[in-house]
Amino acid sequence: MENKSYIQRIRNLREDHDYTQEYVAAYLGTSQTMYARYERGANELPIRHLIMLCRLYEVSSDYILGLSNYKT
């Protein structure tokens, strides 16, 4: 079974920080449309974007991927 909990986690983190999809997309160097596809699960999140999101939100990759409930 594929773990899609990261989809909810990246959306929750963005909303908790009051960031728009446009802001996060610009930070990642991608379009808002593509970032929205990550949040919907229509496209897989590239590893380089996972790393950048970890830095942006100051959380571990295990947290974003749903492997841990501890943010750091």
C-alpha positions in Angstrom: 0.0 0.0 0.0 1.4 3.4 -1.0 1.8 6.0 1.8 0.2 9.2 0.7 0.2 10.9 4.1 2.9 13.3 2.8 0.2 14.9 0.7 -1.8 16.0 3.8 1.4 16.9 5.7 2.7 19.3 3.0 -0.7 21.0 2.8 -1.0 21.3 6.6 2.5 22.7 7.0 1.9 25.3 4.3 -1.4 26.3 5.9 0.1 26.4 9.4 2.7 28.8 8.1 0.1 30.9 6.3 1.9 30.4 3.0 0.2 30.4 -0.4 0.7 27.7 -3.0 2.3 30.5 -5.1 4.8 31.3 -2.4 5.9 27.7 -1.8 6.0 27.1 -5.6 8.3 30.1 -6.1 10.5 28.9 -3.2 10.8 25.5 -4.9 11.3 27.1 -8.4 8.2 25.5 -9.9 4.8 26.7 -10.9 1.8 27.0 -8.7 0.0 24.5 -10.9 2.7 21.9 -10.4 2.8 22.5 -6.6 -1.0 22.1 -6.4 -0.6 18.8 -8.2 1.9 17.7 -5.4 -0.7 18.6 -2.8 -3.4 16.7 -4.6 -1.2 13.7 -5.2 -1.5 14.0 -9.0 2.3 14.2 -9.2 5.0 12.7 -7.0 7.0 15.1 -5.0 10.6 15.1 -6.3 13.3 14.4 -3.7 14.9 17.8 -4.3 11.6 19.5 -3.4 11.2 17.3 -0.3 14.6 18.5 0.9 13.7 22.1 0.2 10.4 21.8 2.1 12.2 20.3 5.1 14.4 23.4 5.2 11.5 25.8 4.6 9.4 24.3 7.4 12.3 23.2 9.6 11.0 19.6 9.9 12.5 16.2 9.1 11.8 14.3 6.0 10.5 11.4 8.1 7.8 13.8 9.4 6.7 15.0 6.0 6.7 11.4 4.7 4.6 10.2 7.6 7.2 7.9 9.0 7.4 9.9 12.3 5.0 12.2 14.2 8.0 14.2 15.5 8.7 17.3 13.4 12.4 17.3 14.1 
